Every structure is written in C-alpha cells, then in structure tokens.
C-alpha cells in the first residue's frame, strides 16, 4: 500500500475540479488504499476476462446511510458488503467493483480516510478488487457528507439459477441469523432517542453462507419498531426443497451458527402468516412506509 502525504483537513470544491488538488486526493486516499494491478493502470476502464465455464453477473447499488459511521462499520464497508451480497445471493462469486464517490464540501478528510480504509479492508476480505472509480464534490448542503455508488461484477457457473420462479409449495425457508441488527445499530448511532447500547451492524459478506447452500429485540420494543421491517446486511434467506431442508440447515450452521428454519411455502394467495410467541397468527404485510430511512 502506498503511503502518500496529504495535509488538507477538509474537502473543498477544488478537490473535484479535475486539477492538482483532485489528483492529490485520489492518489493519497483512494489509490493508496485500493491499490491493485487493474486500478493502478490509471486508465478510465478496466479489461476483465470471463472464465470459459462461467457467466458474468453484474449488480449496482447506491449508499446514503446516516450517520456515515455506526457500530460495526461505516458507509465504506457497507458499500462493499451490500454489493457483494447482491452477487452472492445470485449464485455468483464477487470479483470486481467500480466505485463512484460524491463528497460534500466541508467533509473532514480524517472521516473520509476512515471510510476509504474500511472500504479497502472489506474489499480485501471479500476477495474483491476495486478496478475503476470516479470522485465528485458537491457544494455544502447538497448531500449529507458522502454518497457512494457501486457496481459489482462476479462470475457464476453456467447452469446455476437462484430465482423466485423456482419456489414451490412445501419448500422450507431458512435464515442465517437474527434479523434487524443493521437497522437497529444505525438507529442507536443517530442517538435521536437518547438510547445507547453495544449492538453492532450485521453488515458482512453472505458469500460463505450462499456457497454452503449451493452444495446441498429489546431496542425495537422500546421504540415501537418491528425488527421484521428493519434492515439486515449480513443475513441470507434461502428457500430449499423440503427433502434437503435439514441438510441445508446443517451446512448453513457450519458458517452461520445461529441459522434457523423459519417457515414453509404454502398454497393459496400470496401472503406471509406469522406464528406468534403466544400461539396465535397474524398476517405480515409488505413494507410501505420506511420506519427508519437512510440506513443503506
């Protein structure tokens, strides 16, 4: 990793004007942290090879979380995990990312460096190389510190298909761990309700969980939030054939010990029936109003 000196303390509009200050910002922060042979060419595009027995899978996403830093991660690591997870649940192995960064005038360089460093660590841990990118600076007040947009590229064996069209009545539903931890951690980080806690975001790569299957509330109660409607960024929900459910659960628990069998696909109209802890049933409606905006 290249260690370059950079003395500016806050982002200015000049850091996005295409001149010396922009070049120094990119070289000292982004290029130094994300260095790899494809990115280091300084070209505007990267040439990628697709293995003969694989097909290319592409996804894209935007990230506008507030606050930028929260227990268990920040917008940088979230961008990596959110992107690689979209590929992983499609049956692909993530390999490359492109990154667009929108910075607000006045953002602290120290905070930006923490975000970039976290993004770089997450990418390395996920086996993903950032191969292209772009940086823009907008005027003070035009964004909340920083927005990120990422495109992920992965490869999937030909013939592999994870699709809702394959779900059948009687299939079992697995989840790889407790839900809602990312949304709850972001909520606590905002300190809007005077609450504090040690809960951390569940943001992580679900690739090991997806690959394992390929071979076979307290805070919420206080604030009136339903964890079933809070975001996750490190959990996998899988629908599997009934005859393989137990084997799939055992395989999933090898990499996600808190995985559980949570439901079954039934006949009839499309709806989710929740069996409550008191022995009753209730219909789980589709999310309409966002209970906690700006979490990803």
LINWO-V265777 format. One record per backbone hydrogen bond with DSSP energy under -1.0 kcal/mol. CO is the residue of the C=O (numbers start at 1). NH is the residue of the N-H. E is the energy in kcal/mol with one decimal. If there is no record, write none. Layout:
((CO NH E) (CO NH E))
This chain:
((9 109 -2.8) (11 106 -3.4) (12 15 -1.7) (13 16 -1.8) (14 17 -1.2) (19 23 -2.3) (20 24 -2.7) (21 25 -2.1) (22 26 -2.5) (23 27 -2.6) (24 28 -2.7) (25 29 -2.1) (26 31 -3.4) (29 33 -1.5) (30 34 -2.6) (36 40 -2.7) (39 42 -1.7) (51 54 -1.8) (53 158 -1.7) (55 156 -2.5) (57 154 -2.6) (59 152 -2.6) (61 150 -2.8) (63 148 -2.1) (68 75 -2.3) (70 73 -2.3) (71 201 -2.9) (73 70 -2.5) (74 78 -2.6) (75 79 -1.7) (76 80 -1.5) (77 81 -2.6) (78 82 -3.1) (79 83 -1.6) (80 84 -2.9) (81 85 -2.1) (82 86 -1.2) (83 87 -1.2) (84 88 -2.7) (85 89 -2.4) (87 90 -1.2) (87 92 -2.2) (88 91 -1.8) (93 155 -1.8) (95 129 -2.4) (96 153 -2.8) (97 131 -2.6) (98 151 -1.9) (99 134 -1.9) (100 149 -2.5) (101 136 -2.8) (102 147 -2.4) (103 138 -3.1) (104 107 -2.1) (107 11 -2.9) (108 112 -2.2) (109 113 -2.7) (110 114 -1.8) (111 115 -2.2) (112 116 -2.6) (113 117 -2.7) (114 118 -2.3) (115 119 -2.4) (116 120 -2.6) (117 121 -2.4) (118 122 -2.4) (119 123 -2.4) (120 124 -2.3) (121 125 -2.4) (122 126 -1.8) (123 128 -3.0) (124 127 -1.1) (129 97 -2.2) (132 99 -2.0) (134 101 -2.8) (136 103 -3.2) (138 105 -2.4) (139 142 -2.4) (143 145 -1.7) (144 146 -1.5) (145 104 -2.3) (147 102 -2.9) (148 63 -3.1) (149 100 -3.3) (150 61 -2.6) (151 98 -2.3) (152 59 -2.2) (153 95 -2.6) (153 96 -2.4) (154 57 -2.8) (155 93 -2.7) (156 55 -2.6) (157 160 -1.9) (163 166 -1.6) (164 167 -1.7) (168 171 -2.0) (171 265 -3.3) (172 240 -2.5) (173 262 -2.7) (173 263 -1.2) (174 238 -2.2) (175 260 -2.8) (180 184 -2.3) (181 185 -2.3) (182 186 -2.3) (183 187 -2.0) (184 188 -2.2) (185 189 -2.1) (186 190 -1.4) (188 191 -1.0) (206 210 -2.6) (207 211 -2.9) (208 212 -1.9) (209 213 -1.4) (210 214 -1.2) (217 221 -2.9) (218 222 -1.8) (219 223 -1.6) (220 224 -1.0) (220 225 -1.9) (226 229 -2.4) (227 230 -1.1) (231 183 -2.1) (233 204 -2.1) (236 176 -1.8) (238 174 -3.1) (240 172 -2.6) (241 244 -1.6) (244 248 -2.9) (245 249 -2.6) (246 250 -2.3) (247 251 -2.3) (248 252 -2.6) (249 253 -2.3) (252 255 -1.4) (252 256 -2.3) (256 259 -2.2) (260 175 -2.5) (263 173 -2.5) (265 170 -3.8) (272 284 -3.2) (274 282 -1.9) (276 279 -1.7) (280 276 -2.0) (282 274 -3.5) (294 66 -2.4))
